[in-house]
Amino acid sequence: MIISIKKRYIFIGILSIILIGITYFITNNQKKHKSISYSDCNPSRFANSPISPSSVLNDKNDIHLIHAMKNGLKKTFETKDEFYKRKDEMVRKSILVEVNDNCFYQLKSLSHSEPYLIPEAIDLLNEIGYRFQNRLLEKKYNNYRFRITSLLRTEEGQNSLSHRNGNAAGHSSHLYGTTVDISYKNFYNIATDSIESSYEAVQTLTNVLVEMRKECKLLAVRERHQSCFHISVVLCRPID
């Protein structure tokens, strides 16, 4: 009887050690793959793809693509039909988030893209908008909202755009939901409910993007033919 009780305690002890070991392994494995939220990310030190601070908005498309493929959708959409079939599930899983007009920006009528981005790109877009509005408020020009001209594209939409616009690369970072185009040609004036150009708004938006590019929060290039800033989000590597 005593031997049986000892065996039981030994078995319980061994089982406890095994469970502790399994828990330790799972916990450490989760830590190795723990991602960093956009708000906690310090990309100037921990970006998961090559980037260094710059005061020039001239990041080449291949650099945008490197970051997009690292941080964005693992599988791009071939056609618009495929996008609409998969969209709802990806929204439910928080892989994609719909972009809507708000107090920071307005969407232009979209012809070759869909109003969706990955969550981190939404956070970036909102931070740009927040800084933009604060700067305008200081100058008493806060009646302007910047306009978004392009977001997530399907391969079908990208190919169609490439035929019409030589500046649109065949393989674009727009395919991965990490990238957005913001117009510097026109802004939405909420006071007059009209679309108009504004020197102050252009300069303010440029200054905000330069400031955030110095912080390595984004990649940006000023596209002159399309009169827009082509912008991609920068993310940090997972915590070890």
C-alpha positions, 0 to 999 in steps of 0.5 A: 500500500505504501509502495503504491502511494509512493509510485503515485507521488512519483508519477505525479511529480514526473507529470508535473515536471513534464507539464512545466517543461511543455509550458516553458517551451510554448511560452518561449516559442510564443515570445520568439514570434511575438510581433510588435504593434505599430505604436510600440515599434521603433523602426529606426532601430528595429525595422525588419527590412533595410532602412536608414533615416533620410530627409529626402522623399525618394525611396525607390520602388524596389525598396517599397516592394521589399518592405511590402513583401515582408510586412503585407499580404502573404498571398496577393489577389489575382482578380477583383472577383477573388478579392471580393470572395476573400475580403470578408474573411480577411476583414474578420481575421483583421488581416485587412481593414477598410479605409473610410473618409474621416476627420483626417482624410478623404478617399478619391473615387477609386478605379484601380484599387480597393479601399483596404489596407493592413492594420499597421498601414491604417495606423500609419495613415492615421498618424500622418493625418493627425500630425497633418491636422496639428500642423495646419491648426497651428497655421489656422489652415485646419479646414483641409483634409488630404486625399487618398488616390490609391490603396490595395490593388489586385494583380488584374488592376495593377496590370491594367494600370501599367498599360495606361501609366508607364510610371506604374510598376508591374509588380507593385507594393500596392498589391500587399496592402502596405502602401497608399498614394496621397495627392499633393495636387488637390485637397478637400476643403471642408469649409467650402465642401470643395476640392482645391489646391493649397500651397500651405497644405502641400508644404505641411504634408511634405514636412510631416512626411519628411519628419516621419521619414527621418523617424523611419516610420515610412518609405515615401517617394514624390511621384510627379506624373501622378501628383502624389506621394507613394507611401509604404509602412515600415514595421519592426521585427518580432521580439526575440 
